[in-house]
């Protein structure tokens, strides 16, 4: 692997204390490269950064309409949420609308990542369920899709739908085949010829080059290059996220905060191990970032904020807001400024 440039650095005492290397691709919906930093053709696992692609069949199939899913629930289908009460309630509501419950979820169980929610759950003497998993919204979306499939093949009741859903996380299951087909169509990358792993929530994760990930997000933002049903689904999901950005991440989280601020001008989603993808619909551009050391909050978010500053026309107030993420003051426990976390000149426009 080639040595990538430093994209983000931490400063203390005026000196560089640590540095994060990475690669960036910015592409339009026709595949034309607008910006390249580093190797953008090496396949990487995008992990949760592509949940919007995984949610396309939920809407394109008619399942979202059939079960009456609202904006907050569709946004949750694209989310890596903190397990806050509103997130948990929305995931449960999605399942109930399709006639099932949390017992069908195959994402696993963990405590809420939102600290206050985890503490409240523990204080109440309760244990977490699959609904608290950060991927429960995505999996609830898979369940809604699977329930529609089950009902379309027969006059299926709840028991039949449950039987159909069993093992939906496996790549050969009908639900995962639909999800994989949507990813392949959006990225134009042959998933049968790329490394495949298992994500933290047990579904397949495919290695895809940054160039192709950026292309997919340009297509999601513009509709260009997508089949008509996927284009409509992308518009619906973007509108839902713009209406309910809290559901995509949660209190204090980067993706929620910047989408609350910029609305439909930006769709962004972080993934594990230093991947961040974004669509800039008004520009028809997609962005894909990979930080080599897998750092998210201290590197990946800084890099994406700087790219939004570089590419998206912003007024002074919005530019200052984004600069608060790309050039971040570091404080100690006494509130003293001890350094900065900032994007390097590689991510700053010249001249």
N, C-alpha and C positions, 0 to 999 in steps of 0.2 A: 504494500500500500504506500502510495506517495506521501511525503510529508506535506501536510496541509498548512496553510498560513494560520497564524494566530488570529482568531476572530474576536475573542473576549479576554480581557485581562483584569486581574485584581491588583490594585495598588495599595501599598501601605508605606507611609513615610516617604512618599514620592518615588518609590521603587516598585518594580513589578514583583509581586509575591507569588502569583500563580498565573498560568495562561492556559487557554482552551483553544485548541486547533479544530478546524472543521471545514466543511464544504457547503456550498450554496448553489442552487439552480433557480433561475427565474426564467419562465418560459411562457409564451403566449399559446392560445388554444390551437394554433396551427403548427405548434412545435418549434417555432422560431425562438432561438435562445437570446434572451435579453441580458442576462448576467450569468457568468460562471466564475465560481471560486473553488479551486481544488478539483478533485476527481468526482464528476457527477454521473459517471457511467458505471461505477462499482455498485452492485446491488447491496442495499441495506434493508434491514427489517424495519418497516415504518411503525409497527405496533399500533397503538391507539390513535396515532395521528390520522388514520384513514377511516375513522368510524363513519364519517359522512358517506364514503363510498360503500361501506358495508350496509348502510341504512337505505341505499337507493332502492333495493327490491321491496322493502317494506311499503314504500309509497307507490312505486311503479306497478306493483302487483294488484293494487287496489285494497290491500289489507288495512292501511291506515284509514282509508275512507270507510271500509266495511265496519271497522270497530270504533269509528268515531274518535280517532285520536286527535287531541288538540295540540296547540303550539308547544306547550310545556312538555308534553309527552314526546312529541317528535324531536324536540331539542334534546331531551334526555336520551333518545336513541342514538344521538351523536356524541354522547358525553363520556367523560371520565370524571364523575362527580365525587363529592366529598362525603357522601353518605349522610347528609343533613336531612332533617325530617321531611322537608318538601321533596327532596329527591326520592326518598324511600316511598313516600305516599304516591308519587307519580308513577313509579315503577309498578307498585301494587295495582294502581288503577288501570294501567295498560293491560296487565294480565287479566284482571277481572272483566274488562270489556270483551276480551277474547274467550272468556269462560273458563279460565284456568287460574292457578295461583302460584306462589313462589316455589312450590315444590317441584315445578317443572324446570326451574332454572338450573343450568349446569355450569355456572361461572365460578362456583365456590363461595366460601364465606370468609370475610375478614371484617375487622372493626372499621368503623368510619375513619377515613383519613382526616376529616375535620375534627380537630382536637376537642372542641367544646361538645360536639355531638357524641363523640366516643365517651367523654366523661359523663354526660347526661345519661347515656344508655347504661353505663356501669353503675351510676348512682341509683338508678331505678331498679337495679338488680336484674336487668335484662341482658340477654346475650345477642350478639349480632346474627343476622340471617343473610341469605344470599341477596336480599334486597339492599343491604348495606354495601355490597361489593361495588367498587367504582364503575364496573361494567354492567351493572344490573339493568340499566336502561337499554343498552345495546342488546342484551340478551332477552329482555322483554320484547324488544322489537323483533328479534328472531322468532320468539314464541308466537307473536301475533302473525307473522308471516306463515309459520308452520301451521297454525290453526286454520288460516285461510286455505292453505294447501289441503289439509285434511278434510275440510268441509267441502272443497270443490271436487273431491274424488268420490264422495259418498255423503249420505245424510248423517254426517258424523256427529256424535255427541261428545261430551267432555271426555269420556273415557277413551274414545277413539282418537281424539286430538292428543291426549296425553301419550297414547301408544305411538302415534305418529312422531311426536316430538322427541321421544326417547333417543338419545345419542345424537342430537342435532349438532353437537360441536364437532363431530367427525367429518373429515373432508368429503367422504362419499355420501353423506346425508343430503337429501334433496334441498334442505335449507342452505347448507354450506355450498352446495353446487351453485345455487342462485347468487349467493354472496360472492363467491369466487369469480363467477362470470361477470358480475358488475365491476369488480376490481380490474379484471383483465380488459374489459371493454373501455373503461375510463383511462387506464394507464397505457393501453396498447402493448403491454408486456406479457409475454407468454408464460403463464404461471406453471405450465407443465414442464418448463425447461429452466426453472429457477430454484434455488434452495428454499426449502419449506421447513418451518419450525412450529413449535406450539407456543401460543401466547400465554400470558399469565392467567387469562380467563378460560384457557383450554381450547380455543378455536385455532385453526391454522393461521400462521402468519407467514407471508411470502416475501422473499427478498426482492426488492425492486429498486432500480437506479433512481437517484434524485431527479435526473432529467425527466423521467417518466412520472414520478410523483408530482412534480411541478406542473407537468402537462395535464394530469388528471385534475388538479385544482384549478387550473385555468379553464378547463372544460366545465367543471362544476360551477365556476363563477360566471361563465358566459353562455353555457349551453351548447357552444360550438363543438362539434365532434362527438356529441353524445346522441344515442338513439332518442327518438322523440319522447318515449316514456321515461327514460332516465333524465332527459333534460327537464321535463316537468317535475320529476321527483326532486332534482337538485334545486330548482327554484323554490319548491315547497319547503324543503328542509332548510334552505338559507333563510327564508322568511320566518320560519318557526324559531330558528336560533336567534335571529335579530329581535324577535318579539320576546324571547325568554332566555337571554344569555346566561342568567344565573344557573339555569339547569345544566349547562354544558360543563361547568366546573364547580362554582360555588363561591362562598364568601371569601373575599380577598384574593381569589385566584386570578392569574394573569389573563387567561382566555376570557373569563367572564368580564373582568374589568375593562379590557380594551374593546371588547365588542359592545359592552354597555355604552362606551364613549363614542365609538365610531359607527355603530349601527350596521346597516347593510353595506357599508363601504368596505368592510373587512369580515371575512370568515377565517378563523384560525383554530387550530387544534394541535395540542402537544401530544407526543407519544413517548413511550419509555425510551431510555437510553439515548437521550439527546436528539430526538427527531422532532421537528416542528414543521407543519405545512400550513399554507394559507392561500386564500383566494382574494384577489382585489377585483371585484366584478366590474367596476366602472372602467378599469384599465384593461380588462381581459387577460390579466396575468395570474399565474400561479407561482408560488414560492415553496421550495423545499430546503430544509436545513438539516444537516447532521453534524453534531458535535462529537469529535472522535472519542473523547473520554466518557461519553454518555451522560454528561451533566445537563440537567434541565434548568432548574431555577437560577443557578449561578452562571449559566452560559447560553443555553438554547433560547430562553426568553429574551435575554439581552440582545442576542443576534437578531431575532425576529423583529424586536422593537426598532432596532436600527434600520432594518430593511424597509419596514413600513415608513419610517421617517424619510428614507431615501427615495422611495418610489411613489408614495401617495401624496398628492397635494393636500397640505394641511394648513389651517389657519394658525395663528400664533399660539392660541390657547391649546389646540390639539397637539401641535408640535411640542409644546412644553410638557404636556401630559405624557407623550411618548418618550420624550427625553428623560423623564423620570424613571423609565425602565431601562433605557439604553446607556445611561450614565448615572448609576445608582450610588447614593451615599451609603457607606457602611458605618454603622454605629456600634459601640460596645454597650454593655449592660447599664452603664451610667449615662447613656445618651450622648456620649462624646463621639464626634466624627473621627474615625480611625483610618479611613481609606475610601476607595471608590471601586466599583465594579463597572467596567465600561467597555463598549465596543471599540475595536481598534480602527485605525485608518482604512483597513481593508473593507470596512462596512460603512465608511463615510464618503459622501460624494466629494469629488475633488473640484476645487476652483469655485 
